[in-house]
């Protein structure tokens, strides 16, 4: 199963990605988490040690590898390069593992416009579309903030997209943009996940103003999140309320995708 997590900057995409990755790993699934944010921080959210983080080299910064696989230098535009580079060996070679979660960093992909494509984004698209997963394997993509990645169709082969929002109109406005672009590239299953939700009134606000997306669940505005960050402890291990909420979201997602036949 391949899941992309996206949303407006700062809404909690990385928190949800880390929670889901650890949930599935703790249940015996083989989990590959891909940090596709230009400012990767999923390793911290998952509790990887400083030594492990130092060993993580973003794929987008591997100029020689990108040239070898695509035939073009990173940052090149307007030329010819392979759109389907070999990627099957990349996760094992360039990842780190903690508590059952294998983490790979893509790094920054610096492009001019939403319709552009470059060797780096070709590598990311290949990772999402061509990695062969066994039945119980999970690929979780912590995507860029906003909607630019959808303009390059880098997430077009996922089974589901989770759009993380705060209970605000601005956040829901971004979700509406994401829904439109995701529909254009025919992502089959899209859901809304609320974060930093304080009470039933804010939950009701999300339900009433969702841009036509089913609300899969919500994460509470829980105490201990900032403390977990300062102590470099995953919120999954440090904040029971978030762990319980993420488990409920994952179970709901499994049920939804089973019905959808994904």
N, C-alpha and C positions, 0 to 999 in steps of 0.2 A: 504494500500500500504506500502511495506517495502523497504526502500532504504538504502544501505550501501555506505558510503563515505570513500574512501581510497586513498593512494598515498604515495609518498616518504616523509620522515620527513621534516617538515617545509614548505610544499608547500601551506598550507592553508586549510587542511581538516576541521579543527574545525571552521574556518570562514565560509566556505560554509555550513556546517551542521547547524550552528546557523542561518544563513540567511534563509535557506530553512525551518527550524523549525518554525521561526517566521512568515515567509510568509504564510505558511499553517494555523498556529494558528489564524492569523489575518483574515483569510477567513472562520473561523468557524469550521475548522477541529479539531478533537481530536488528539493531537500530543504527542507522547511519544518519547523523545530524549534519546538515550542510549549512554553514554560516555564510549566506550570500549577501550580507550587508557590507557596504564599503568600510564601515568602522566596526569590525567584528568584535563582539563581546559575549557570544554564546558560551565560550570556554569558561568565562568567569561565572556565568549563570549556572553552569553545570558543575562547578566546583573543581575544575581541572587545576592542578598545582602550577605554581609559577614555572617549574622546570618543564612540565608538559607544554605549557603555553609557549615557552621559548622554542620548543621543537616544532611548533605549527607554522609552516610557511604557506601563506595564501597562494593558491594556484595562480591567481591573476598576476602575481609578481614573479612567476617562474618563466622568464622570457625564453630561455632555451627550450623548456618543455613545450610551451605554447607554439614556438616556431617549429619544433620537431613534429608536433601533432597536427598543426593547421597549415603550416607552410607560410605563415606570416608573423611578423613581429607584433607584440602587444601594442595597442594604440593605433595600429594601421587601419586606415579606412580607404575605400575606393579601389582596392586591389582584389586579387583573387586569393581565396584560402578555403580550406576544407570546412564544410558546414557540419560534418559528422565525424569529428576526430575520435580516435580510440581513447576511451576513458576507463575501461574495465579494471585496470591496475591502479588507478589513481587513489581510490579510498584507502587501500591497504598500505600503499607506499608512503602517503603523505598525511596520514591521520594519527590521532592519539585516542586512547581508549580509557575511560573511567567508568567504573561501576556498570559495565555492559553497554555503554553508549560510545560509539565510534564517531569522532568529530573531525570534520574536514572544513577548512576555511577557504572560501573562494577569493575574498579580498575585494578591493575596489575595482570597478569597471568604469572607467572614465569616458563617457560618451557625450556627444553634443546634443542629440535630440532623441525623442522617444522612439522614432522609427529607425534609428541607426542600428547597425550590427557590427561587431568587431570580433577578432579572434577570441578574446576573453569571454564574450557572451556566448560565442559558439561552443566553448568548452562547457559553460554552465548549462546550456541547453542540452548538450550531449549527455551530461551527467543526469539530468532529469528524465531524458527520453530513452537512453540506451542502456542504462545500468540494468542488468538482469537481476531481478529479485526473486527469491524463493517465496513460497506462499505466505510465510509468517514474517517476512522481512518488512522493515519500515524505513522509508526515506522521509525525513522531516526537513523542510527547507525554511530557514529563517530568512525571509526575503528583504529587499530594500524597502525603505519607507516610501510611501506614496504609490505611484502607478507606473513609473517609467519602465520597470522591468517587463510589465505586461505589453507595452508597446513593442518590445523586442521578442515577445512570445517565448520567453525563457521558461515559463511555467506551464506551457500548454499541454504537457503530458502528465500532469498530476491527477490523482483520483479525486482530490477535494482541495478546496481553498478555504482557509479560515481567515476571515477579515476581523481583525481585532479593533475594537472601538472603545472609547470612553463615552459616558452618557452625556455627550455634548453635541450640538448641532454641527459644529465644524468637523468633528470626527466622523459623524454619520454622513456628512457631505462628501468626504473623501471615500467613504465606503460605497457611496452611490457611483462615484467615478470608477472605482475598482470593479464594481459589478458590471458596468457597461463594457469596459475593456476586456474583462474576463469572459463575458458573454461573446464578444467579438471573436475571441480565439477558442471559443467552444469548450471552456472548462465546464465539466458536467455538473459538479456538485459544489455549491458555494454556501457558506454558513457564516453567521455573525457570532462573535464571541465578545461579550462585554467585559471590560476590566475596570478596576478601581470603583466598583459599584458599592455604594454605601448602604442602600436601603431599598425597600420595595418600591418606593416612588421612582427611584432612578431605574430600577429594573423595568417598571411599567413604561417609563419614557422610552427606553430602547425598543420595547415591543411595539409601542405605538408609532415610532418614527423609523423603524427599520426600512431600508430602501428595497423592500421586497425580498429580503433574505431571512431565512428561518434563523431564530436565535437559538444557538446550540446550548448556550449556558453562559454563566457569568463568573468572574473571579472577584472576590471581595476586596475592598480597600483595607487590606489586613495590616495590622501592626506587625512589625518584625521584618518587613521587606528591606528597609534601609539598613537595619542592623545586620541582616544576612549579607548584604553587599559589603558592608565595612569589614565583616569578619571573613569574607570570601567563603561563605557557606551557602550551598544551593538553597533557594527558598523551598524546594521540594522536601528538604530534610529539616528546615528550620521553622517553617510556617505551616502548621497542620491544616489551617483553614484553606490555604491555597492548594495544598496537596489534595485535600478532599474534593475541592471544587474542580480541580483538573481531572481527577479520576471520574467524576460524574460527566464531565464534558467528553472525555475519551470514550466512555461507555455509550454515551448518546451518539457520538460519531460512528462508532462501530455498528450500532443499530441502524442508523440512517444509511450507511453505505451498504449494509447487508440487504436492506430493502431495495436500494438502488441497483444492486447487483455489481457494485464496484469491487 
